[in-house]
Amino acid sequence: MSTQISKSLIALFFLGMFVTGCNTNTKQTADNDIKFDSIRVDKTYHLLDNPDNPNCNLQLSFTYPAKFSDKEILKKIQNDFVLSYFGENYENLPPEEAVAKYTEDYLNNYKELEADFKAELEKKDDLPVGAWFSYFEMSSDEIVYNQNDILSYTVSFENYTGGSHAYNNHVINLKTGNAITEEDIFIENFQDSLAQILIDHIAKQNKVENPKDLENIGFFSVEEIFPNGNFLVDGDGITYTFNEYEIAAYVVRETNVFLPYAEIQYLLKKDSPIYQLTMDN
């Protein structure tokens, strides 16, 4: 009896090996072999270094790639993160230096208001000093997808006006360290077809039957809604983000549109770096 069971177990083992070896299109479920670190800053400065005066507050939470097997690709990815988070003035700086310099520049720029603030204080009208001397800035980034040699992340930014909150998305090919663009993944002349899919999804999300009716609830001209390059990818599809004022009035806020691979697969290049993600969809 035990011999028969052993033979059955051995047969099942080899059958499992055969099935696993033949399934070459299965997507990974484990994360990519890349490690992240983060730096947090919470700095406040009061004008003229007086706690009774208006102040600025800088809050940032910067997550960045810290370890990867290919050092050259790691350097490219780190630069992409720094550039997308802090801007061109900090490009090519190591993450720690970029954070330190950005923080220093932000505080120094705020201190330039001190001359105007002194002038306001010296006025004899006894009116309160304007609230426009109080500033704040908050930013962070988030890893959204990290499998199948693809890395998707988004950078969130809000400044002192309190009325503008932007989300900027990025996708990186970990095999090359290069950013993945719409031109990398879509066939030629994809824009019109993809635009119509986006419009239809936005209409459905807002529960309107005719996309033109979006213009009655705060959206601008639907004819001007086109793929904007601000997208994320994951194992199930592509998500486009349209920021405040981009396609609609402020009251609508940002618009996120998720497109399943099954719906847009005919628009994807077969040699696209993300085409493998569509195989199970």
Salt bridges, closest charged atoms under 4 A:
ASP105 OD2 - LYS101 NZ 2.97
GLU120 OE2 - LYS123 NZ 3.23
GLU158 OE1 - HIS165 ND1 3.58
GLU215 OE2 - LYS212 NZ 3.11
GLU223 OE1 - LYS212 NZ 3.32
GLU244 OE2 - ARG253 NE 2.83
GLU263 OE1 - HIS201 NE2 2.95
